[in-house]
Amino acid sequence: MPRPPHLERHYTQRIGWLRAAVLGANDGIVSTAALLVGVAAAESGRSAVLVAGLAGLVAGAMSMAAGEYVSVSSQADTEKADLARERRELADAPESELRELQQIYVARGLDAELARRVAEALTAHDVLAAHARDELGITEAQAARPTQAALASAATFSAGAALPLVVAMLAPARLIIPVVAASSLACLAALGALAAHAGGASRGRGAVRVTFWSALALALTALVGRLFGATV
């Protein structure tokens, strides 16, 4: 019996959504938790803390979506411009482009004759795809997708921001700061480990680096809230 084809899924296939999702969730937890801790440190009531957190959730989600869309759209525009130029060059000087592709394969270790045959075969199959991948470094797995990045960022930011907000609703008023800080850091450590695992990296290292910078953000925001809240 013929063996079924061996399908492989690589970590790079996750780059398009993983970066935006991790950034959104991480920023949602950190910024909202820091905002809640800062307002609570200024000795504000629970209602003021919750209103500030909800406003931060909405504003942050929209900001993340807009920022990701604009940023990734710029990348997509650059890719489209490069592909358009490559199409013109392929139409105007196909032989020169074929030699260029051949030289790329020679530089990667093939002899000139084999490199020429490979370049001719790939050109016959899909000339633009061959140049996009090997000359420009543009692949389907890593292509810019602005809408996907914007939606992933907004959704994950909202989900992340909801965690400290719910904790602040349920925690006793006098314990909002320690409970929000502790629960947020625990979630961030888990998120860092999960993101590192999804990307094929060390889970421990991912958890530590996220927790360290997040704890620093919470501490500084609490300090600002305490200092300015006492003087306003």
Secondary structure as UniProt FT lines:
FT   HELIX           11..14
FT   HELIX           15..41
FT   TURN            42..43
FT   HELIX           46..92
FT   HELIX           94..107
FT   TURN            108..109
FT   HELIX           112..131
FT   HELIX           132..136
FT   TURN            141..142
FT   HELIX           146..170
FT   HELIX           173..175
FT   HELIX           176..198
FT   TURN            199..200
FT   HELIX           203..231
//
